[in-house]
């Protein structure tokens, strides 16, 4: 299951990042988005969602959300 299918307000543990794009992988890692970290979908937007990772909130697009496996 990826992040686009996650319920709002529920905390999930990231199982992995599924992408061949090294730049996207490095960007997600810089946000603290990597295997074993908790992530919560705060709200959904038309082109993505707002997530909470560690102590930060980020607006990520649909393509990034699909790459995050929970």
N, CA, C and O atoms as a Tripos MOL2 file, in Angstrom:
@<TRIPOS>MOLECULE
protein
  280   279    70     0     0
PROTEIN
NO_CHARGES

@<TRIPOS>ATOM
      1 N           0.8500   -1.1770    0.0000 N.3       1 UNK1
      2 CA          0.0000    0.0000    0.0000 C.3       1 UNK1
      3 C           0.8960    1.2410    0.0000 C.2       1 UNK1
      4 O           1.9190    1.2790    0.6840 O.2       1 UNK1
      5 N           0.5020    2.2470   -0.7700 N.am      2 UNK2
      6 CA          1.2990    3.4740   -0.7590 C.3       2 UNK2
      7 C           0.5400    4.5930   -0.0490 C.2       2 UNK2
      8 O          -0.5990    4.4070    0.3810 O.2       2 UNK2
      9 N           1.1710    5.7350    0.0680 N.am      3 UNK3
     10 CA          0.6300    6.8330    0.8660 C.3       3 UNK3
     11 C          -0.6630    7.4120    0.2930 C.2       3 UNK3
     12 O          -1.4450    8.0030    1.0380 O.2       3 UNK3
     13 N          -0.9060    7.2610   -0.9930 N.am      4 UNK4
     14 CA         -2.1320    7.7920   -1.5850 C.3       4 UNK4
     15 C          -3.3680    7.0580   -1.0640 C.2       4 UNK4
     16 O          -4.4810    7.5740   -1.1620 O.2       4 UNK4
     17 N          -3.1800    5.8640   -0.5140 N.am      5 UNK5
     18 CA         -4.2870    5.0570   -0.0060 C.3       5 UNK5
     19 C          -4.4330    5.1580    1.5130 C.2       5 UNK5
     20 O          -5.2930    4.4940    2.0910 O.2       5 UNK5
     21 N          -3.6150    5.9680    2.1620 N.am      6 UNK6
     22 CA         -3.6210    6.0830    3.6150 C.3       6 UNK6
     23 C          -4.8130    6.9040    4.1080 C.2       6 UNK6
     24 O          -5.2760    7.8200    3.4290 O.2       6 UNK6
     25 N          -5.2910    6.5630    5.2840 N.am      7 UNK7
     26 CA         -6.3830    7.3080    5.9190 C.3       7 UNK7
     27 C          -5.8220    8.5550    6.5970 C.2       7 UNK7
     28 O          -4.7210    8.5330    7.1460 O.2       7 UNK7
     29 N          -6.5810    9.6290    6.5530 N.am      8 UNK8
     30 CA         -6.1650   10.8710    7.2070 C.3       8 UNK8
     31 C          -6.1500   10.6920    8.7170 C.2       8 UNK8
     32 O          -7.0410   10.0620    9.2860 O.2       8 UNK8
     33 N          -5.1330   11.2480    9.3580 N.am      9 UNK9
     34 CA         -5.0500   11.2440   10.8080 C.3       9 UNK9
     35 C          -4.4720    9.9860   11.4330 C.2       9 UNK9
     36 O          -4.2660    9.9530   12.6460 O.2       9 UNK9
     37 N          -4.2070    8.9620   10.6570 N.am     10 UNK10
     38 CA         -3.6600    7.7120   11.1850 C.3      10 UNK10
     39 C          -2.1560    7.6630   10.9340 C.2      10 UNK10
     40 O          -1.6850    8.0020    9.8480 O.2      10 UNK10
     41 N          -1.4100    7.2350   11.9510 N.am     11 UNK11
     42 CA          0.0380    7.1370   11.8210 C.3      11 UNK11
     43 C           0.4140    5.7920   11.1960 C.2      11 UNK11
     44 O          -0.1020    4.7450   11.5860 O.2      11 UNK11
     45 N           1.3100    5.8440   10.2340 N.am     12 UNK12
     46 CA          1.8180    4.6510    9.5470 C.3      12 UNK12
     47 C           3.3310    4.6210    9.6750 C.2      12 UNK12
     48 O           3.9610    5.6490    9.9240 O.2      12 UNK12
     49 N           3.9050    3.4550    9.5060 N.am     13 UNK13
     50 CA          5.3550    3.2960    9.4710 C.3      13 UNK13
     51 C           5.7600    3.1130    8.0100 C.2      13 UNK13
     52 O           5.1840    2.2890    7.2990 O.2      13 UNK13
     53 N           6.7410    3.8760    7.5710 N.am     14 UNK14
     54 CA          7.2110    3.7780    6.1890 C.3      14 UNK14
     55 C           7.9320    2.4500    6.0040 C.2      14 UNK14
     56 O           8.8800    2.1490    6.7290 O.2      14 UNK14
     57 N           7.4900    1.6660    5.0480 N.am     15 UNK15
     58 CA          8.0990    0.3660    4.7460 C.3      15 UNK15
     59 C           9.2300    0.4990    3.7330 C.2      15 UNK15
     60 O          10.1510   -0.3170    3.7070 O.2      15 UNK15
     61 N           9.1540    1.5290    2.9040 N.am     16 UNK16
     62 CA         10.2000    1.7280    1.9020 C.3      16 UNK16
     63 C           9.8080    2.8100    0.9210 C.2      16 UNK16
     64 O           8.6900    3.3230    0.9380 O.2      16 UNK16
     65 N          10.7590    3.1450    0.0630 N.am     17 UNK17
     66 CA         10.5490    4.1190   -1.0020 C.3      17 UNK17
     67 C          10.7350    3.3810   -2.3170 C.2      17 UNK17
     68 O          11.7750    2.7620   -2.5400 O.2      17 UNK17
     69 N           9.7440    3.4430   -3.1810 N.am     18 UNK18
     70 CA          9.7930    2.7200   -4.4540 C.3      18 UNK18
     71 C           9.9090    3.7220   -5.6040 C.2      18 UNK18
     72 O           8.9070    4.2170   -6.1190 O.2      18 UNK18
     73 N          11.1520    4.0080   -5.9920 N.am     19 UNK19
     74 CA         11.4000    4.9000   -7.1130 C.3      19 UNK19
     75 C          12.7610    4.5990   -7.7210 C.2      19 UNK19
     76 O          13.6810    4.1620   -7.0300 O.2      19 UNK19
     77 N          12.8740    4.8350   -9.0040 N.am     20 UNK20
     78 CA         14.1560    4.6920   -9.6860 C.3      20 UNK20
     79 C          14.8660    6.0340   -9.8040 C.2      20 UNK20
     80 O          16.0150    6.1000  -10.2420 O.2      20 UNK20
     81 N          14.1810    7.0970   -9.4150 N.am     21 UNK21
     82 CA         14.7090    8.4590   -9.5080 C.3      21 UNK21
     83 C          15.5500    8.7680   -8.2680 C.2      21 UNK21
     84 O          15.0050    8.9460   -7.1790 O.2      21 UNK21
     85 N          16.8500    8.8300   -8.4250 N.am     22 UNK22
     86 CA         17.7530    9.0810   -7.2930 C.3      22 UNK22
     87 C          17.5280   10.4560   -6.6730 C.2      22 UNK22
     88 O          17.6800   10.6310   -5.4640 O.2      22 UNK22
     89 N          17.1660   11.4300   -7.5080 N.am     23 UNK23
     90 CA         16.9090   12.7850   -7.0060 C.3      23 UNK23
     91 C          15.6890   12.7880   -6.0760 C.2      23 UNK23
     92 O          15.7080   13.4290   -5.0250 O.2      23 UNK23
     93 N          14.6390   12.0780   -6.4630 N.am     24 UNK24
     94 CA         13.4420   11.9800   -5.6270 C.3      24 UNK24
     95 C          13.7570   11.2480   -4.3340 C.2      24 UNK24
     96 O          13.3050   11.6440   -3.2590 O.2      24 UNK24
     97 N          14.5300   10.1860   -4.4410 N.am     25 UNK25
     98 CA         14.9280    9.4130   -3.2730 C.3      25 UNK25
     99 C          15.7290   10.2760   -2.2950 C.2      25 UNK25
    100 O          15.4960   10.2220   -1.0870 O.2      25 UNK25
    101 N          16.6630   11.0630   -2.8060 N.am     26 UNK26
    102 CA         17.4720   11.9450   -1.9620 C.3      26 UNK26
    103 C          16.6140   13.0350   -1.3230 C.2      26 UNK26
    104 O          16.8270   13.3900   -0.1640 O.2      26 UNK26
    105 N          15.6460   13.5660   -2.0720 N.am     27 UNK27
    106 CA         14.7580   14.5920   -1.5360 C.3      27 UNK27
    107 C          13.9310   14.0430   -0.3820 C.2      27 UNK27
    108 O          13.8330   14.6770    0.6680 O.2      27 UNK27
    109 N          13.3380   12.8760   -0.5700 N.am     28 UNK28
    110 CA         12.5400   12.2670    0.4930 C.3      28 UNK28
    111 C          13.3910   11.9540    1.7170 C.2      28 UNK28
    112 O          12.9430   12.1380    2.8490 O.2      28 UNK28
    113 N          14.6020   11.4880    1.4980 N.am     29 UNK29
    114 CA         15.5080   11.2100    2.6050 C.3      29 UNK29
    115 C          15.8330   12.4860    3.3750 C.2      29 UNK29
    116 O          15.9330   12.4610    4.6020 O.2      29 UNK29
    117 N          16.0000   13.6080    2.6600 N.am     30 UNK30
    118 CA         16.3080   14.8820    3.3250 C.3      30 UNK30
    119 C          15.1440   15.3740    4.1920 C.2      30 UNK30
    120 O          15.3470   16.1400    5.1330 O.2      30 UNK30
    121 N          13.9240   14.9290    3.8670 N.am     31 UNK31
    122 CA         12.7590   15.2760    4.6850 C.3      31 UNK31
    123 C          12.6400   14.3740    5.9090 C.2      31 UNK31
    124 O          11.8410   14.6440    6.8060 O.2      31 UNK31
    125 N          13.4280   13.3100    5.9490 N.am     32 UNK32
    126 CA         13.3330   12.3360    7.0360 C.3      32 UNK32
    127 C          12.3940   11.2070    6.6850 C.2      32 UNK32
    128 O          11.9250   10.4840    7.5630 O.2      32 UNK32
    129 N          12.1200   11.0530    5.4070 N.am     33 UNK33
    130 CA         11.1840   10.0490    4.9170 C.3      33 UNK33
    131 C          11.9710    8.8310    4.4340 C.2      33 UNK33
    132 O          12.4070    8.7760    3.2840 O.2      33 UNK33
    133 N          12.1450    7.8610    5.3230 N.am     34 UNK34
    134 CA         12.8490    6.6330    4.9800 C.3      34 UNK34
    135 C          12.2940    5.4880    5.8040 C.2      34 UNK34
    136 O          11.5320    5.7030    6.7460 O.2      34 UNK34
    137 N          12.6670    4.3030    5.4580 N.am     35 UNK35
    138 CA         12.1400    3.0900    6.0640 C.3      35 UNK35
    139 C          12.2470    3.1110    7.5900 C.2      35 UNK35
    140 O          13.2920    3.4370    8.1550 O.2      35 UNK35
    141 N          11.1340    2.7540    8.2400 N.am     36 UNK36
    142 CA         11.0970    2.6810    9.6990 C.3      36 UNK36
    143 C          10.5970    3.9420   10.3840 C.2      36 UNK36
    144 O          10.3510    3.9220   11.5900 O.2      36 UNK36
    145 N          10.4410    5.0290    9.6570 N.am     37 UNK37
    146 CA          9.9880    6.2940   10.2400 C.3      37 UNK37
    147 C           8.4620    6.3830   10.2210 C.2      37 UNK37
    148 O           7.8280    5.9240    9.2710 O.2      37 UNK37
    149 N           7.8700    6.9680   11.2610 N.am     38 UNK38
    150 CA          6.4180    7.1740   11.2370 C.3      38 UNK38
    151 C           6.0330    8.3470   10.3420 C.2      38 UNK38
    152 O           6.7740    9.3240   10.2330 O.2      38 UNK38
    153 N           4.8740    8.2450    9.7040 N.am     39 UNK39
    154 CA          4.3480    9.3040    8.8400 C.3      39 UNK39
    155 C           2.8300    9.3440    9.0220 C.2      39 UNK39
    156 O           2.1830    8.3070    9.1700 O.2      39 UNK39
    157 N           2.2780   10.5510    9.0070 N.am     40 UNK40
    158 CA          0.8390   10.7440    9.1650 C.3      40 UNK40
    159 C           0.3280   11.6520    8.0590 C.2      40 UNK40
    160 O           0.9180   12.7000    7.7950 O.2      40 UNK40
    161 N          -0.7700   11.2580    7.4080 N.am     41 UNK41
    162 CA         -1.4110   12.1250    6.4200 C.3      41 UNK41
    163 C          -2.3310   13.0730    7.1970 C.2      41 UNK41
    164 O          -3.2940   12.6360    7.8280 O.2      41 UNK41
    165 N          -2.0290   14.3600    7.1460 N.am     42 UNK42
    166 CA         -2.8190   15.3660    7.8590 C.3      42 UNK42
    167 C          -4.0760   15.7150    7.0590 C.2      42 UNK42
    168 O          -5.1800   15.7460    7.6030 O.2      42 UNK42
    169 N          -3.8950   15.9750    5.7670 N.am     43 UNK43
    170 CA         -5.0400   16.2870    4.9090 C.3      43 UNK43
    171 C          -4.6940   15.9680    3.4670 C.2      43 UNK43
    172 O          -3.5270   15.8190    3.1030 O.2      43 UNK43
    173 N          -5.7300   15.8670    2.6590 N.am     44 UNK44
    174 CA         -5.5610   15.5900    1.2310 C.3      44 UNK44
    175 C          -5.8890   16.8470    0.4440 C.2      44 UNK44
    176 O          -6.8240   17.5800    0.7670 O.2      44 UNK44
    177 N          -5.1090   17.0760   -0.5830 N.am     45 UNK45
    178 CA         -5.3280   18.1870   -1.5050 C.3      45 UNK45
    179 C          -5.5890   17.5970   -2.8840 C.2      45 UNK45
    180 O          -5.4330   16.3950   -3.0970 O.2      45 UNK45
    181 N          -5.9850   18.4490   -3.8090 N.am     46 UNK46
    182 CA         -6.3000   17.9890   -5.1590 C.3      46 UNK46
    183 C          -5.0840   17.3520   -5.8360 C.2      46 UNK46
    184 O          -5.2190   16.3370   -6.5200 O.2      46 UNK46
    185 N          -3.9160   17.9330   -5.6520 N.am     47 UNK47
    186 CA         -2.7080   17.4380   -6.3310 C.3      47 UNK47
    187 C          -1.7310   16.7140   -5.4030 C.2      47 UNK47
    188 O          -0.5940   16.4580   -5.7990 O.2      47 UNK47
    189 N          -2.1390   16.3820   -4.1970 N.am     48 UNK48
    190 CA         -1.2420   15.6980   -3.2790 C.3      48 UNK48
    191 C          -1.8210   15.6540   -1.8810 C.2      48 UNK48
    192 O          -3.0350   15.5700   -1.7000 O.2      48 UNK48
    193 N          -0.9380   15.7110   -0.8910 N.am     49 UNK49
    194 CA         -1.4010   15.6780    0.4920 C.3      49 UNK49
    195 C          -0.3980   16.3740    1.4070 C.2      49 UNK49
    196 O           0.7590   16.5910    1.0490 O.2      49 UNK49
    197 N          -0.8800   16.7150    2.5960 N.am     50 UNK50
    198 CA         -0.0350   17.2970    3.6310 C.3      50 UNK50
    199 C           0.2820   16.1750    4.6060 C.2      50 UNK50
    200 O          -0.6190   15.5100    5.1170 O.2      50 UNK50
    201 N           1.5790   15.9680    4.8620 N.am     51 UNK51
    202 CA          1.9970   14.8860    5.7490 C.3      51 UNK51
    203 C           2.8400   15.4320    6.8940 C.2      51 UNK51
    204 O           3.4540   16.4940    6.7940 O.2      51 UNK51
    205 N           2.8480   14.6820    7.9700 N.am     52 UNK52
    206 CA          3.6910   14.9930    9.1130 C.3      52 UNK52
    207 C           4.7650   13.9210    9.2040 C.2      52 UNK52
    208 O           4.4720   12.7340    9.3410 O.2      52 UNK52
    209 N           6.0220   14.3670    9.1230 N.am     53 UNK53
    210 CA          7.1740   13.4780    9.2470 C.3      53 UNK53
    211 C           8.0700   14.0810   10.3090 C.2      53 UNK53
    212 O           8.4810   15.2370   10.2040 O.2      53 UNK53
    213 N           8.3710   13.2970   11.3310 N.am     54 UNK54
    214 CA          9.1390   13.7840   12.4740 C.3      54 UNK54
    215 C           8.4230   15.0040   13.0430 C.2      54 UNK54
    216 O           7.2560   14.8960   13.4200 O.2      54 UNK54
    217 N           9.0790   16.1610   13.1180 N.am     55 UNK55
    218 CA          8.4570   17.3580   13.6870 C.3      55 UNK55
    219 C           8.0160   18.3540   12.6250 C.2      55 UNK55
    220 O           7.7100   19.5000   12.9530 O.2      55 UNK55
    221 N           7.9770   17.9500   11.3670 N.am     56 UNK56
    222 CA          7.6350   18.8770   10.2910 C.3      56 UNK56
    223 C           6.3930   18.4560    9.5320 C.2      56 UNK56
    224 O           6.0020   17.2880    9.5230 O.2      56 UNK56
    225 N           5.7850   19.4490    8.8910 N.am     57 UNK57
    226 CA          4.6530   19.1940    7.9930 C.3      57 UNK57
    227 C           5.0650   19.5860    6.5870 C.2      57 UNK57
    228 O           5.6540   20.6440    6.3690 O.2      57 UNK57
    229 N           4.7470   18.7220    5.6390 N.am     58 UNK58
    230 CA          5.1610   18.9460    4.2580 C.3      58 UNK58
    231 C           3.9920   18.7100    3.3130 C.2      58 UNK58
    232 O           3.1610   17.8310    3.5390 O.2      58 UNK58
    233 N           3.9420   19.4950    2.2680 N.am     59 UNK59
    234 CA          2.9620   19.3010    1.2010 C.3      59 UNK59
    235 C           3.6710   18.5300    0.0890 C.2      59 UNK59
    236 O           4.5980   19.0480   -0.5340 O.2      59 UNK59
    237 N           3.2440   17.3090   -0.1560 N.am     60 UNK60
    238 CA          3.8860   16.4970   -1.1900 C.3      60 UNK60
    239 C           2.8940   16.2170   -2.3040 C.2      60 UNK60
    240 O           1.6930   16.0940   -2.0630 O.2      60 UNK60
    241 N           3.4000   16.1190   -3.5180 N.am     61 UNK61
    242 CA          2.5210   15.8800   -4.6550 C.3      61 UNK61
    243 C           2.1790   14.3970   -4.7750 C.2      61 UNK61
    244 O           2.7110   13.5530   -4.0540 O.2      61 UNK61
    245 N           1.2840   14.1150   -5.6970 N.am     62 UNK62
    246 CA          0.7740   12.7540   -5.8810 C.3      62 UNK62
    247 C           1.8850   11.7700   -6.2590 C.2      62 UNK62
    248 O           1.8750   10.6220   -5.8170 O.2      62 UNK62
    249 N           2.8390   12.2200   -7.0750 N.am     63 UNK63
    250 CA          3.9310   11.3470   -7.5090 C.3      63 UNK63
    251 C           4.8050   10.9200   -6.3250 C.2      63 UNK63
    252 O           5.1890    9.7540   -6.2310 O.2      63 UNK63
    253 N           5.1200   11.8530   -5.4240 N.am     64 UNK64
    254 CA          5.8950   11.5070   -4.2350 C.3      64 UNK64
    255 C           5.1090   10.5880   -3.3180 C.2      64 UNK64
    256 O           5.6630    9.6400   -2.7620 O.2      64 UNK64
    257 N           3.8230   10.8630   -3.1550 N.am     65 UNK65
    258 CA          2.9750   10.0300   -2.2810 C.3      65 UNK65
    259 C           2.9060    8.5940   -2.7950 C.2      65 UNK65
    260 O           2.8700    7.6590   -1.9960 O.2      65 UNK65
    261 N           2.8890    8.4040   -4.1000 N.am     66 UNK66
    262 CA          2.8490    7.0490   -4.6570 C.3      66 UNK66
    263 C           4.1500    6.2950   -4.4190 C.2      66 UNK66
    264 O           4.1410    5.0650   -4.3630 O.2      66 UNK66
    265 N           5.2510    6.9910   -4.2790 N.am     67 UNK67
    266 CA          6.5510    6.3450   -4.0870 C.3      67 UNK67
    267 C           6.7650    5.8770   -2.6440 C.2      67 UNK67
    268 O           7.6290    5.0370   -2.3920 O.2      67 UNK67
    269 N           5.9940    6.4060   -1.7030 N.am     68 UNK68
    270 CA          6.1640    6.0710   -0.2890 C.3      68 UNK68
    271 C           5.2740    4.8710    0.0610 C.2      68 UNK68
    272 O           4.0470    4.9610    0.0200 O.2      68 UNK68
    273 N           5.9080    3.7640    0.4020 N.am     69 UNK69
    274 CA          5.1870    2.5380    0.7570 C.3      69 UNK69
    275 C           4.9970    2.4700    2.2670 C.2      69 UNK69
    276 O           5.9270    2.6970    3.0400 O.2      69 UNK69
    277 N           3.7530    2.1500    2.6720 N.am     70 UNK70
    278 CA          3.4590    2.0520    4.1070 C.3      70 UNK70
    279 C           2.9180    0.6850    4.4280 C.2      70 UNK70
    280 O           2.6080    0.4000    5.5850 O.2      70 UNK70
@<TRIPOS>BOND
     1     1     2 1
     2     2     3 1
     3     3     4 2
     4     3     5 am
     5     5     6 1
     6     6     7 1
     7     7     8 2
     8     7     9 am
     9     9    10 1
    10    10    11 1
    11    11    12 2
    12    11    13 am
    13    13    14 1
    14    14    15 1
    15    15    16 2
    16    15    17 am
    17    17    18 1
    18    18    19 1
    19    19    20 2
    20    19    21 am
    21    21    22 1
    22    22    23 1
    23    23    24 2
    24    23    25 am
    25    25    26 1
    26    26    27 1
    27    27    28 2
    28    27    29 am
    29    29    30 1
    30    30    31 1
    31    31    32 2
    32    31    33 am
    33    33    34 1
    34    34    35 1
    35    35    36 2
    36    35    37 am
    37    37    38 1
    38    38    39 1
    39    39    40 2
    40    39    41 am
    41    41    42 1
    42    42    43 1
    43    43    44 2
    44    43    45 am
    45    45    46 1
    46    46    47 1
    47    47    48 2
    48    47    49 am
    49    49    50 1
    50    50    51 1
    51    51    52 2
    52    51    53 am
    53    53    54 1
    54    54    55 1
    55    55    56 2
    56    55    57 am
    57    57    58 1
    58    58    59 1
    59    59    60 2
    60    59    61 am
    61    61    62 1
    62    62    63 1
    63    63    64 2
    64    63    65 am
    65    65    66 1
    66    66    67 1
    67    67    68 2
    68    67    69 am
    69    69    70 1
    70    70    71 1
    71    71    72 2
    72    71    73 am
    73    73    74 1
    74    74    75 1
    75    75    76 2
    76    75    77 am
    77    77    78 1
    78    78    79 1
    79    79    80 2
    80    79    81 am
    81    81    82 1
    82    82    83 1
    83    83    84 2
    84    83    85 am
    85    85    86 1
    86    86    87 1
    87    87    88 2
    88    87    89 am
    89    89    90 1
    90    90    91 1
    91    91    92 2
    92    91    93 am
    93    93    94 1
    94    94    95 1
    95    95    96 2
    96    95    97 am
    97    97    98 1
    98    98    99 1
    99    99   100 2
   100    99   101 am
   101   101   102 1
   102   102   103 1
   103   103   104 2
   104   103   105 am
   105   105   106 1
   106   106   107 1
   107   107   108 2
   108   107   109 am
   109   109   110 1
   110   110   111 1
   111   111   112 2
   112   111   113 am
   113   113   114 1
   114   114   115 1
   115   115   116 2
   116   115   117 am
   117   117   118 1
   118   118   119 1
   119   119   120 2
   120   119   121 am
   121   121   122 1
   122   122   123 1
   123   123   124 2
   124   123   125 am
   125   125   126 1
   126   126   127 1
   127   127   128 2
   128   127   129 am
   129   129   130 1
   130   130   131 1
   131   131   132 2
   132   131   133 am
   133   133   134 1
   134   134   135 1
   135   135   136 2
   136   135   137 am
   137   137   138 1
   138   138   139 1
   139   139   140 2
   140   139   141 am
   141   141   142 1
   142   142   143 1
   143   143   144 2
   144   143   145 am
   145   145   146 1
   146   146   147 1
   147   147   148 2
   148   147   149 am
   149   149   150 1
   150   150   151 1
   151   151   152 2
   152   151   153 am
   153   153   154 1
   154   154   155 1
   155   155   156 2
   156   155   157 am
   157   157   158 1
   158   158   159 1
   159   159   160 2
   160   159   161 am
   161   161   162 1
   162   162   163 1
   163   163   164 2
   164   163   165 am
   165   165   166 1
   166   166   167 1
   167   167   168 2
   168   167   169 am
   169   169   170 1
   170   170   171 1
   171   171   172 2
   172   171   173 am
   173   173   174 1
   174   174   175 1
   175   175   176 2
   176   175   177 am
   177   177   178 1
   178   178   179 1
   179   179   180 2
   180   179   181 am
   181   181   182 1
   182   182   183 1
   183   183   184 2
   184   183   185 am
   185   185   186 1
   186   186   187 1
   187   187   188 2
   188   187   189 am
   189   189   190 1
   190   190   191 1
   191   191   192 2
   192   191   193 am
   193   193   194 1
   194   194   195 1
   195   195   196 2
   196   195   197 am
   197   197   198 1
   198   198   199 1
   199   199   200 2
   200   199   201 am
   201   201   202 1
   202   202   203 1
   203   203   204 2
   204   203   205 am
   205   205   206 1
   206   206   207 1
   207   207   208 2
   208   207   209 am
   209   209   210 1
   210   210   211 1
   211   211   212 2
   212   211   213 am
   213   213   214 1
   214   214   215 1
   215   215   216 2
   216   215   217 am
   217   217   218 1
   218   218   219 1
   219   219   220 2
   220   219   221 am
   221   221   222 1
   222   222   223 1
   223   223   224 2
   224   223   225 am
   225   225   226 1
   226   226   227 1
   227   227   228 2
   228   227   229 am
   229   229   230 1
   230   230   231 1
   231   231   232 2
   232   231   233 am
   233   233   234 1
   234   234   235 1
   235   235   236 2
   236   235   237 am
   237   237   238 1
   238   238   239 1
   239   239   240 2
   240   239   241 am
   241   241   242 1
   242   242   243 1
   243   243   244 2
   244   243   245 am
   245   245   246 1
   246   246   247 1
   247   247   248 2
   248   247   249 am
   249   249   250 1
   250   250   251 1
   251   251   252 2
   252   251   253 am
   253   253   254 1
   254   254   255 1
   255   255   256 2
   256   255   257 am
   257   257   258 1
   258   258   259 1
   259   259   260 2
   260   259   261 am
   261   261   262 1
   262   262   263 1
   263   263   264 2
   264   263   265 am
   265   265   266 1
   266   266   267 1
   267   267   268 2
   268   267   269 am
   269   269   270 1
   270   270   271 1
   271   271   272 2
   272   271   273 am
   273   273   274 1
   274   274   275 1
   275   275   276 2
   276   275   277 am
   277   277   278 1
   278   278   279 1
   279   279   280 2
@<TRIPOS>SUBSTRUCTURE
     1 UNK1         2 RESIDUE 1 A UNK
     2 UNK2         6 RESIDUE 1 A UNK
     3 UNK3        10 RESIDUE 1 A UNK
     4 UNK4        14 RESIDUE 1 A UNK
     5 UNK5        18 RESIDUE 1 A UNK
     6 UNK6        22 RESIDUE 1 A UNK
     7 UNK7        26 RESIDUE 1 A UNK
     8 UNK8        30 RESIDUE 1 A UNK
     9 UNK9        34 RESIDUE 1 A UNK
    10 UNK10       38 RESIDUE 1 A UNK
    11 UNK11       42 RESIDUE 1 A UNK
    12 UNK12       46 RESIDUE 1 A UNK
    13 UNK13       50 RESIDUE 1 A UNK
    14 UNK14       54 RESIDUE 1 A UNK
    15 UNK15       58 RESIDUE 1 A UNK
    16 UNK16       62 RESIDUE 1 A UNK
    17 UNK17       66 RESIDUE 1 A UNK
    18 UNK18       70 RESIDUE 1 A UNK
    19 UNK19       74 RESIDUE 1 A UNK
    20 UNK20       78 RESIDUE 1 A UNK
    21 UNK21       82 RESIDUE 1 A UNK
    22 UNK22       86 RESIDUE 1 A UNK
    23 UNK23       90 RESIDUE 1 A UNK
    24 UNK24       94 RESIDUE 1 A UNK
    25 UNK25       98 RESIDUE 1 A UNK
    26 UNK26      102 RESIDUE 1 A UNK
    27 UNK27      106 RESIDUE 1 A UNK
    28 UNK28      110 RESIDUE 1 A UNK
    29 UNK29      114 RESIDUE 1 A UNK
    30 UNK30      118 RESIDUE 1 A UNK
    31 UNK31      122 RESIDUE 1 A UNK
    32 UNK32      126 RESIDUE 1 A UNK
    33 UNK33      130 RESIDUE 1 A UNK
    34 UNK34      134 RESIDUE 1 A UNK
    35 UNK35      138 RESIDUE 1 A UNK
    36 UNK36      142 RESIDUE 1 A UNK
    37 UNK37      146 RESIDUE 1 A UNK
    38 UNK38      150 RESIDUE 1 A UNK
    39 UNK39      154 RESIDUE 1 A UNK
    40 UNK40      158 RESIDUE 1 A UNK
    41 UNK41      162 RESIDUE 1 A UNK
    42 UNK42      166 RESIDUE 1 A UNK
    43 UNK43      170 RESIDUE 1 A UNK
    44 UNK44      174 RESIDUE 1 A UNK
    45 UNK45      178 RESIDUE 1 A UNK
    46 UNK46      182 RESIDUE 1 A UNK
    47 UNK47      186 RESIDUE 1 A UNK
    48 UNK48      190 RESIDUE 1 A UNK
    49 UNK49      194 RESIDUE 1 A UNK
    50 UNK50      198 RESIDUE 1 A UNK
    51 UNK51      202 RESIDUE 1 A UNK
    52 UNK52      206 RESIDUE 1 A UNK
    53 UNK53      210 RESIDUE 1 A UNK
    54 UNK54      214 RESIDUE 1 A UNK
    55 UNK55      218 RESIDUE 1 A UNK
    56 UNK56      222 RESIDUE 1 A UNK
    57 UNK57      226 RESIDUE 1 A UNK
    58 UNK58      230 RESIDUE 1 A UNK
    59 UNK59      234 RESIDUE 1 A UNK
    60 UNK60      238 RESIDUE 1 A UNK
    61 UNK61      242 RESIDUE 1 A UNK
    62 UNK62      246 RESIDUE 1 A UNK
    63 UNK63      250 RESIDUE 1 A UNK
    64 UNK64      254 RESIDUE 1 A UNK
    65 UNK65      258 RESIDUE 1 A UNK
    66 UNK66      262 RESIDUE 1 A UNK
    67 UNK67      266 RESIDUE 1 A UNK
    68 UNK68      270 RESIDUE 1 A UNK
    69 UNK69      274 RESIDUE 1 A UNK
    70 UNK70      278 RESIDUE 1 A UNK
